[in-house]
Amino acid sequence: MKEDVLFWLGATIVLFIAEAVTVNLVTVWFALGALAAFIAAVAGAKLWLQIVLFLVVTVVTLIFTRPIAKKHINGKHEATNADMVIGKTAVVTEDIDNLAAKGAVTCMGKVWTARSLNNEKISAGEEVTAVKIQGVKLIVSPKTADE
């Protein structure tokens, strides 16, 4: 086999393996360009044409597929307004006990499963402050006297 055929075959294999290992859409376009250059080399194309094919296929696939791929891969994030409750006052509707994995609060008209920030038990009817959200649970802390 000619050196250019071996080079493009090796480049194609290495780039596809790198893409399979990273799964981050980093080398797939270069791998497709190398595959096109490999096919051209097998067909007996001149080296300059192989290089041009590599560059053109890489750039074209990058331009046309990357935005679509990024949208489908990273597009699963849905913006919510849940973080609006952070810092707001909530009322405990079910005693909060982290060890027993129970507790609920009402904050801004919504009922949340709740856990206390520092593992303290908080009784129903008390007012608390929403500190953060972990998964679907609202993490709260008791209101201090000056709040």
C-alpha positions, 0 to 999 in steps of 0.5 A, a space after each residue: 500500500 502507498 504511504 498516503 493510503 496508510 496515513 489516511 487510514 491510520 488518521 481515520 482510525 485514530 480520530 474515530 477512536 478518539 471520538 468514541 473515547 471522548 464522546 464530545 463531538 471533538 474529532 468526528 468532523 476530522 475523522 470524516 475528512 480523513 475518511 474522504 481523503 482515504 477513499 481518494 487515496 485508494 482511488 489513486 488521487 494526487 496528494 494535493 487533492 487528498 488534502 483538499 478533500 480532507 479540508 473541505 469535508 472537515 469544514 463542510 461537516 463541521 459547519 452543517 452538522 455541529 449546530 444541529 448536533 450541539 442542539 440535540 446533545 446539549 439541548 435537554 436543559 429546560 430553563 425554569 423559574 424554580 430558583 426564584 424561591 431562593 431567599 423567600 419565606 416558606 411555611 412548614 406544612 409537614 415537620 422537617 426531619 432529615 433523618 426520617 426523610 420527611 418534610 414539606 413546605 409551601 413557598 410562593 403558593 407551591 408545595 415542596 418536599 423540604 429538608 433542613 440545611 443543617 439537619 435541624 428538626 423544624 416543626 409544622 407551622 414555622 416560617 423558614 427561608 429557602 436556601 437552595 434547591 437539590 433535585 426536587 427538594 427545597 433546602 431551608 433554614 429556620 428564620 432568625 429573630 431579625 428576619 
